[in-house]
Structures are given as C-alpha cells and as structure tokens.
C-alpha cells in the first residue's frame, strides 16, 4: 500500500491540471498512505501522503480558480 500511495502521489501532482482526475487519484492515494502508515512506519507512505496532500491542494486551487473565472466570465 505504501508503494501505491507513492505512485498515486506522483500521479496526483501531475493530475491536478484536470480536477476530474485529480480528486479521485489524490483521495485514494491519501487513504492508502494513511492505511499504510498505520500498519507500519514507512518512508514511502509518508512521501505518498505528502505528495497527495500537495496534489489535493493544487487540485482545489485549480477548481476554485476555474469556478471564479467562469463566474466572472474571464473564461469566455
């Protein structure tokens, strides 16, 4: 689970560009990282948690910026 969390964390840092993919990838990676951390102390689980949190924050910022741009008609 720790390796999966790390891989999803790396993918999540890239997937924030498309929030449709960013949210599920980062949330699943975060859950797997937390579960792996509870089972045993692992550096890969910690790195996965950190990367998924970064990806999730970037995804949220991207979603909010897109919504603001749509509401203020900057997109069109």
N, C-alpha and C positions, 0 to 999 in steps of 0.2 A: 504494500500500500504506500510505502514511503517513496518508492520509485515512481509509482503512478502519480502521486501528488506533485513530485518534482517535474515530471513531464507535463502534466496539466498546468502547472505554474508557468513553465516556459511558454507553452502554447497560449496561455491566458494573457501573458504580457503582449503577445502579438495580436490576439483575438479582440482586444479592446477596441480596435478600429471598427468592428462590426458588433454592436451591442447584442444583436440577435444570437451570436455565437459566444460573445464574451461572458455574458451572465452564466449560462449553464456550465461552461468549461471552468470558470473560476469558482463557482459554488461547489461543484463536485470535487475539484482539487482541494478546496479548503476543508471540506468534510473528510476526505481521505487523509489529508495531512493531520487533522486533529485526531482521527481514529488511530493513525499510525503512531502519533506522539504518545497517546495514552497507553498503547501496547508496550512500546519500548522507546527509549531515548535514541533518536536518530538524527544525525545532521541533515540527511536528505529530507526528512519530514519537516524539519524546521525551515529549510530552504524552500520547500514546496509551499509551506504556509505563508512565508514572507512574500514569495513571488505571486501567489494567488491573491493576497491582500492588495499588493501593488496593482495587479491586473484588474481587480474588482473596483478599486478606487478610480483607476483610469477609465474603466467602462462606465461608471456612474457619472464621472465628469463629462465624458463624451455624450452620454444620453441627455444630461441636463443642458449641455451646450446646444445639442441638436434641437431640443424642445424649445429653448429660448430663441434660437434662430428661426424656428418655424412660427412661433407666436408673433415675433416682431417682423416677420416677413423678410428677413435677411436672406433666406434661402432661395426665394423666388424673385 
